[in-house]
């Protein structure tokens, strides 16, 4: 599992950040200058009010300023209060102005997710309808009946993932649920389903199941997404002839999911950084192309939101083990 970190914000994002930083810097400078001017103006006005004229040694009238200690204290209090009020007003206005582009960006992202979800739903619905038609025509005894049934499950699962992503963007339902998913059962299912990816690469998937169901406080869709991210990542960095082992076990009130591969280990990057976005290798052990570097990051986000942890249990020349720990939530 050889990985390097090469991603990060693009040129457009970096330029936008620089412009935003300059804008905020100039706004702060303007606020500071305004506060100084206000304090000087208040001080000048206060001094002018205490100014008077008196005859000098030559008998000519001269400007005299008489200030007591109490007067100086009043001057400092007035100047400080005026500066604080002005800083607060200008700060609020500057913050509203600075945050406005962020709100627009978030709105664009939300609309994009909605548009993508909507556009994907239609072809998925058509695909599911075609699969149903093929199933009816083929009949239960057809040689491809099992494959057609698997394809229908896959299309249904993809539709659920899209709904889950859209719900997250809209701030709707959370990843947690009142009907906990069975981590052990889903792990067994995902190992079977992902063999179609591991087989052509010459990688063997193996599952060591728990002795009993392990209910965790996540939706079934979320658990499947976590399992897919971990198993696919391990498969990608395992050479042909290697093995990826998925272990599910329960230790008291903690559910453990361990994914172990027989790759070359993590190198070129700190092990825990593989869960950062865009932290990925140039190519996997099996020669697969560079990944987008977000699979493990998404898995970590879902695990953490459920009150769990994810990390590198061990890594070296003999392979890498990733460990997920989640609280066990008994079924209602």
C-alpha positions as semicolon CSV with decimal commas, in nm:
position;residue;x (nm);y (nm);z (nm)
1;X;0,000;0,000;0,000
2;X;0,231;0,273;-0,126
3;X;0,082;0,618;-0,114
4;X;0,194;0,977;-0,154
5;X;0,010;1,302;-0,091
6;X;-0,012;1,514;-0,404
7;X;-0,358;1,669;-0,402
8;X;-0,498;1,986;-0,259
9;X;-0,679;2,297;-0,368
10;X;-0,655;2,387;-0,734
11;X;-0,522;2,710;-0,883
12;X;-0,866;2,871;-0,882
13;X;-0,924;2,795;-0,513
14;X;-0,576;2,917;-0,420
15;X;-0,629;3,243;-0,607
16;X;-0,968;3,294;-0,441
17;X;-0,814;3,236;-0,098
18;X;-0,538;3,488;-0,167
19;X;-0,788;3,752;-0,279
20;X;-1,004;3,687;0,027
21;X;-0,702;3,715;0,256
22;X;-0,600;4,046;0,099
23;X;-0,955;4,179;0,127
24;X;-0,985;4,087;0,493
25;X;-0,639;4,233;0,562
26;X;-0,727;4,567;0,404
27;X;-1,058;4,574;0,590
28;X;-0,881;4,519;0,922
29;X;-0,631;4,791;0,834
30;X;-0,917;5,027;0,750
31;X;-1,092;4,947;1,079
32;X;-0,771;5,011;1,274
33;X;-0,717;5,342;1,097
34;X;-1,078;5,442;1,160
35;X;-1,047;5,363;1,530
36;X;-0,730;5,569;1,557
37;X;-0,894;5,863;1,380
38;X;-1,201;5,842;1,603
39;X;-0,988;5,836;1,918
40;X;-0,789;6,134;1,793
41;X;-1,108;6,320;1,702
42;X;-1,266;6,253;2,041
43;X;-0,947;6,356;2,214
44;X;-0,919;6,670;2,008
45;X;-1,278;6,767;2,073
46;X;-1,242;6,703;2,445
47;X;-0,926;6,912;2,461
48;X;-1,088;7,191;2,262
49;X;-1,376;7,201;2,512
50;X;-1,127;7,248;2,795
51;X;-0,922;7,509;2,613
52;X;-0,929;7,876;2,704
53;X;-0,729;8,197;2,672
54;X;-0,518;8,376;2,929
55;X;-0,281;8,672;2,921
56;X;0,079;8,581;2,865
57;X;0,392;8,744;2,999
58;X;0,380;8,998;2,717
59;X;0,020;9,078;2,794
60;X;-0,107;8,910;2,477
61;X;-0,385;8,646;2,501
62;X;-0,257;8,289;2,467
63;X;-0,430;7,954;2,436
64;X;-0,432;7,761;2,761
65;X;-0,540;7,398;2,813
66;X;-0,613;7,288;3,164
67;X;-0,673;6,917;3,226
68;X;-0,700;6,738;3,556
69;X;-0,628;6,370;3,611
70;X;-1,000;6,305;3,618
71;X;-1,033;6,478;3,283
72;X;-0,764;6,257;3,132
73;X;-0,939;5,946;3,262
74;X;-1,267;6,064;3,110
75;X;-1,087;6,127;2,782
76;X;-0,943;5,776;2,774
77;X;-1,279;5,620;2,861
78;X;-1,463;5,813;2,592
79;X;-1,199;5,740;2,331
80;X;-1,186;5,370;2,418
81;X;-1,566;5,336;2,418
82;X;-1,592;5,510;2,083
83;X;-1,320;5,285;1,941
84;X;-1,489;4,970;2,068
85;X;-1,828;5,067;1,929
86;X;-1,683;5,161;1,592
87;X;-1,477;4,843;1,577
88;X;-1,785;4,633;1,653
89;X;-2,000;4,801;1,389
90;X;-1,735;4,791;1,120
91;X;-1,639;4,434;1,215
92;X;-1,997;4,311;1,178
93;X;-2,037;4,484;0,842
94;X;-1,702;4,350;0,719
95;X;-1,785;3,998;0,834
96;X;-2,120;4,004;0,655
97;X;-1,949;4,124;0,341
98;X;-1,672;3,864;0,367
99;X;-1,909;3,574;0,438
100;X;-2,140;3,655;0,147
101;X;-1,917;3,481;-0,115
102;X;-1,896;3,175;0,111
103;X;-2,275;3,155;0,128
104;X;-2,293;3,181;-0,251
105;X;-2,038;2,901;-0,286
106;X;-2,230;2,676;-0,050
107;X;-2,548;2,743;-0,244
108;X;-2,375;2,650;-0,569
109;X;-2,252;2,326;-0,413
110;X;-2,596;2,242;-0,279
111;X;-2,759;2,304;-0,616
112;X;-2,492;2,099;-0,791
113;X;-2,556;1,803;-0,561
114;X;-2,930;1,836;-0,615
115;X;-2,888;1,856;-0,993
116;X;-2,655;1,557;-1,005
117;X;-2,887;1,352;-0,784
118;X;-3,187;1,443;-0,996
119;X;-3,010;1,365;-1,324
120;X;-2,889;1,029;-1,194
121;X;-3,225;0,919;-1,058
122;X;-3,391;0,906;-1,400
123;X;-3,140;0,672;-1,572
124;X;-3,129;0,458;-1,258
125;X;-3,506;0,426;-1,264
126;X;-3,493;0,331;-1,632
127;X;-3,215;0,079;-1,562
128;X;-3,414;-0,080;-1,280
129;X;-3,722;-0,105;-1,501
130;X;-3,520;-0,275;-1,777
131;X;-3,374;-0,519;-1,528
132;X;-3,719;-0,606;-1,398
133;X;-3,834;-0,668;-1,756
134;X;-3,536;-0,895;-1,822
135;X;-3,605;-1,085;-1,500
136;X;-3,967;-1,148;-1,599
137;X;-3,869;-1,260;-1,948
138;X;-3,587;-1,482;-1,826
139;X;-3,784;-1,646;-1,546
140;X;-3,662;-1,784;-1,215
141;X;-3,490;-2,085;-1,374
142;X;-3,281;-1,891;-1,627
143;X;-2,904;-1,932;-1,613
144;X;-2,860;-1,555;-1,565
145;X;-3,139;-1,514;-1,308
146;X;-2,896;-1,477;-1,019
147;X;-2,683;-1,222;-1,205
148;X;-2,989;-1,018;-1,294
149;X;-3,099;-1,021;-0,933
150;X;-2,753;-0,898;-0,829
151;X;-2,768;-0,618;-1,085
152;X;-3,105;-0,507;-0,948
153;X;-2,965;-0,498;-0,593
154;X;-2,669;-0,294;-0,716
155;X;-2,892;-0,039;-0,891
156;X;-3,112;-0,012;-0,581
157;X;-2,807;0,037;-0,361
158;X;-2,675;0,310;-0,591
159;X;-3,009;0,490;-0,573
160;X;-2,994;0,474;-0,192
161;X;-2,642;0,618;-0,189
162;X;-2,758;0,908;-0,407
163;X;-3,051;0,975;-0,174
164;X;-2,816;0,959;0,125
165;X;-2,578;1,212;-0,032
166;X;-2,860;1,448;-0,121
167;X;-3,008;1,422;0,228
168;X;-2,668;1,512;0,378
169;X;-2,633;1,818;0,153
170;X;-2,986;1,936;0,233
171;X;-2,926;1,897;0,607
172;X;-3,198;1,635;0,631
173;X;-3,170;1,292;0,787
174;X;-2,849;1,210;0,966
175;X;-2,628;0,907;0,917
176;X;-2,752;0,770;1,247
177;X;-3,077;0,580;1,261
178;X;-3,321;0,429;1,508
179;X;-3,278;0,097;1,325
180;X;-2,908;0,009;1,364
181;X;-2,739;-0,177;1,080
182;X;-2,568;-0,513;1,129
183;X;-2,199;-0,452;1,070
184;X;-2,111;-0,822;1,054
185;X;-2,387;-0,912;0,810
186;X;-2,318;-0,619;0,581
187;X;-1,944;-0,694;0,583
188;X;-2,017;-1,046;0,459
189;X;-2,242;-0,910;0,185
190;X;-1,994;-0,645;0,071
191;X;-1,707;-0,895;0,055
192;X;-1,919;-1,108;-0,176
193;X;-2,025;-0,814;-0,390
194;X;-1,678;-0,659;-0,423
195;X;-1,521;-0,983;-0,539
196;X;-1,614;-0,869;-0,888
197;X;-1,354;-0,592;-0,848
198;X;-1,089;-0,795;-0,668
199;X;-1,106;-1,104;-0,893
200;X;-0,977;-0,943;-1,215
201;X;-0,687;-0,795;-1,016
202;X;-0,590;-1,136;-0,881
203;X;-0,675;-1,037;-0,524
204;X;-0,865;-1,266;-0,290
205;X;-1,121;-1,124;-0,047
206;X;-1,170;-1,307;0,281
207;X;-1,412;-1,239;0,563
208;X;-1,372;-1,343;0,925
209;X;-1,724;-1,295;1,064
210;X;-1,831;-1,230;1,419
211;X;-2,017;-1,495;1,612
212;X;-2,328;-1,276;1,634
213;X;-2,481;-0,968;1,469
214;X;-2,315;-0,637;1,558
215;X;-2,567;-0,349;1,549
216;X;-2,406;-0,007;1,498
217;X;-2,570;0,340;1,503
218;X;-2,553;0,397;1,127
219;X;-2,784;0,347;0,834
220;X;-2,727;0,046;0,614
221;X;-2,627;0,277;0,329
222;X;-2,363;0,449;0,544
223;X;-2,213;0,117;0,659
224;X;-2,197;-0,003;0,299
225;X;-2,020;0,315;0,196
226;X;-1,763;0,274;0,473
227;X;-1,702;-0,090;0,385
228;X;-1,674;-0,012;0,015
229;X;-1,420;0,263;0,075
230;X;-1,197;0,050;0,298
231;X;-1,215;-0,272;0,095
232;X;-1,172;-0,102;-0,241
233;X;-0,872;0,094;-0,111
234;X;-0,709;-0,223;0,027
235;X;-0,774;-0,410;-0,298
236;X;-0,622;-0,132;-0,504
237;X;-0,294;-0,144;-0,309
238;X;-0,265;-0,523;-0,295
239;X;-0,058;-0,698;-0,564
240;X;-0,189;-0,989;-0,769
241;X;-0,191;-1,306;-0,563
242;X;-0,244;-1,109;-0,243
243;X;-0,529;-1,120;0,006
244;X;-0,757;-0,865;0,169
245;X;-0,908;-0,984;0,496
246;X;-1,212;-0,822;0,651
247;X;-1,269;-0,895;1,020
248;X;-1,573;-0,798;1,225
249;X;-1,582;-0,853;1,599
250;X;-1,741;-0,716;1,913
251;X;-1,554;-0,617;2,228
252;X;-1,804;-0,526;2,495
253;X;-1,984;-0,214;2,377
254;X;-1,748;-0,155;2,085
255;X;-1,780;-0,290;1,732
256;X;-1,454;-0,344;1,546
257;X;-1,402;-0,359;1,172
258;X;-1,050;-0,442;1,053
259;X;-0,941;-0,447;0,689
260;X;-0,596;-0,599;0,631
261;X;-0,412;-0,622;0,300
262;X;-0,087;-0,785;0,192
263;X;0,052;-0,484;0,008
264;X;0,388;-0,313;0,055
265;X;0,275;-0,082;0,335
266;X;0,225;0,293;0,352
267;X;0,519;0,504;0,242
268;X;0,583;0,860;0,130
269;X;0,321;0,996;0,369
270;X;0,242;0,982;0,739
271;X;0,011;0,682;0,793
272;X;-0,273;0,876;0,956
273;X;-0,274;1,126;0,666
274;X;-0,418;0,869;0,428
275;X;-0,756;0,973;0,568
276;X;-0,706;1,332;0,450
277;X;-0,873;1,441;0,132
278;X;-0,660;1,404;-0,180
279;X;-0,400;1,193;0,000
280;X;-0,334;0,908;-0,243
281;X;-0,067;0,721;-0,428
282;X;0,050;0,762;-0,785
283;X;-0,071;0,409;-0,858
284;X;-0,177;0,101;-0,668
285;X;0,020;-0,222;-0,641
286;X;-0,204;-0,379;-0,901
287;X;-0,128;-0,104;-1,152
288;X;-0,462;0,070;-1,109
289;X;-0,472;0,442;-1,192
290;X;-0,450;0,721;-0,938
291;X;-0,760;0,754;-0,718
292;X;-0,947;1,074;-0,638
293;X;-0,826;1,051;-0,279
294;X;-1,160;1,096;-0,104
295;X;-1,277;0,740;-0,030
296;X;-1,103;0,705;0,305
297;X;-1,179;1,066;0,392
298;X;-1,552;1,008;0,344
299;X;-1,531;0,691;0,552
300;X;-1,366;0,882;0,836
301;X;-1,631;1,155;0,826
302;X;-1,912;0,901;0,859
303;X;-1,736;0,706;1,134
304;X;-1,660;1,018;1,339
305;X;-2,016;1,150;1,303
306;X;-2,138;0,821;1,450
307;X;-1,911;0,862;1,752
308;X;-1,647;0,617;1,633
309;X;-1,281;0,621;1,539
310;X;-1,078;0,510;1,238
311;X;-0,703;0,477;1,201
312;X;-0,404;0,275;1,087
313;X;-0,363;-0,024;1,315
314;X;-0,036;-0,143;1,158
315;X;0,163;-0,096;0,838
316;X;0,485;-0,237;0,700
317;X;0,638;-0,446;0,425
318;X;0,390;-0,725;0,498
319;X;0,080;-0,512;0,452
320;X;-0,148;-0,261;0,621
321;X;-0,437;-0,294;0,864
322;X;-0,703;-0,024;0,903
323;X;-0,926;-0,035;1,211
324;X;-1,274;0,114;1,260
325;X;-1,435;0,121;1,601
326;X;-1,801;0,210;1,649
327;X;-2,032;0,205;1,950
328;X;-2,268;-0,089;1,960
329;X;-2,632;0,011;1,971
330;X;-2,876;-0,267;2,061
331;X;-3,171;-0,305;1,831
332;X;-3,496;-0,156;1,953
